[in-house]
Amino acid sequence: MKRWIVKAGTTSLEGLTEQEAARPEPGRGEVRIKVHAVSLNARDQLLISGAYGVPNGDFIAIADGAGEIDALGSGVDGWSIGDRVTGLYFRDWHDGPPAQDQGWGLGSDGQDGMLAEYVILKADRIAAMPKSLSFEEAACLPCAALTAWTALNGDRPYRRPIGAADKVLVTGTGAVSLFALLFAKARGAAVVATTSQEEKGRQVLELGALDTVNYKQIPNWGEIAAERTGGFDRVVNAAGSAAIDQSIAAIAPGGDIALMGLYDHAATPPNFVGLMMKGGSIRGTAVGSAMAFADMAAFIDEHGIKPPIARIFEMAETKAAYQFAASGEPFGKVVIRVAG
Ligand SMILES: NC(=O)c1ccc[n+]([C@@H]2O[C@H](COP(=O)([O-])OP(=O)(O)OC[C@H]3O[C@@H](n4cnc5c(N)ncnc54)[C@H](OP(=O)(O)O)[C@@H]3O)[C@@H](O)[C@H]2O)c1
């Protein structure tokens, strides 16, 4: 079978290599998945650049994928051959807040990912796909969509799930922000998006955003967005800590900032006084648990949500898919089809 490996020592796309390998056999408590599609996330670029540490060993690339179970190891309960599943990003996180040792997720040093014709996963590292989605669509969910779900709702038990009366600001039009927009809209919330690109601003309005603000042209984008709307109950900060002060400026009293972005890092401390005076909070967000994924999958089916896909590549075009994903051009997820 074919698979794509990030080689030990990789610090650029050069280290991403196609290989032939024997089809793996599941051991006790494991399942084998015939992979149909995977999708790229910002972290897959960080992993080949060495930003998450230069890998000590080879690993199969890419965290997010979907396929069908085609073999069961001994001692596996609750799953059957033919079940349509995705991988789960983090290991050993069933419910509640994050588990202590999560590592960097599937498709990182020491944890094989999904870009292979067949992969082996522990039976508790998979989730049922939403019934309404194709494999290509479901492959978009494990990292970006679940991060958006957790950003809006928090970890289970949800103390303050997103509601119809909420106003939400999403930063940029990357995958996390687009999923947050779709989920918040489905709950009836009003959503404003920042973007650096006029065309993406138009596309995000078509997806249901109320308004857009250009964060490159308007340095005080958070303040301006708050002036226009009266302030936000939630900010999904998928930009980074450099966007914290404008996130604080954007929230209404009691507002909540979910921080997961890793693009721009702040050179100075955040405006903590501003945060205090609004009684606001900043909440670190790291993907989500298996149970949160199940809630999200049911919500996607219930509301007919379709993951936005920018382009689908074939497995042989993997390097081109990485380059396209890193170009700043895509609106939506970049998917690689693995099997017909
Ligand atoms: N903590 C976690 O668990 C977690 C999980 C998922 C993602 N992340 C991180 O969250 C971020 C977003 O992930 P993603 O999957 O949405 O990435 P993505 O799809 O690659 O997002 C790309 C978009 O992000 C926007 N962007 C880039 N720099 C920005 C900035 N300085 N300010 C505002 N927007 C900016 C741009 O939007 P425009 O083109 O509209 O300007 C760009 O097109 C990444 O840093 C990723 O590593 C963290």
The ligand as an ORCA input file, in Angstrom:
! r2SCAN-3c Opt
* xyz 0 1
  N      -5.066     25.046     19.780
  C      -5.630     24.190     18.956
  O      -6.138     23.154     19.346
  C      -5.720     24.515     17.493
  C      -6.550     23.757     16.670
  C      -6.692     24.134     15.332
  C      -5.984     25.221     14.843
  N      -5.133     25.891     15.657
  C      -4.418     27.061     15.176
  O      -5.414     28.048     14.871
  C      -5.017     28.801     13.740
  C      -6.098     28.722     12.676
  O      -6.224     27.391     12.213
  P      -6.982     27.093     10.851
  O      -7.104     25.642     10.699
  O      -8.208     27.918     10.786
  O      -5.895     27.659      9.845
  P      -6.000     28.051      8.317
  O      -7.209     27.434      7.710
  O      -4.682     27.754      7.733
  O      -6.199     29.633      8.405
  C      -5.670     30.469      7.455
  C      -6.313     31.831      7.613
  O      -6.021     32.386      8.880
  C      -6.143     33.792      8.791
  N      -5.004     34.431      9.466
  C      -3.693     34.175      9.336
  N      -2.978     35.036     10.091
  C      -3.882     35.838     10.705
  C      -3.785     36.930     11.591
  N      -2.613     37.387     12.006
  N      -4.929     37.510     12.018
  C      -6.138     37.061     11.624
  N      -6.287     36.034     10.764
  C      -5.170     35.442     10.323
  C      -6.165     34.153      7.319
  O      -7.500     34.579      7.009
  P      -7.778     35.663      5.853
  O      -7.224     35.038      4.595
  O      -9.253     35.810      5.855
  O      -7.064     36.909      6.246
  C      -5.783     32.846      6.639
  O      -6.368     32.696      5.370
  C      -3.648     28.248     13.321
  O      -2.654     29.038     13.916
  C      -3.644     26.853     13.909
  O      -2.325     26.385     14.142
  C      -4.981     25.558     16.961
*
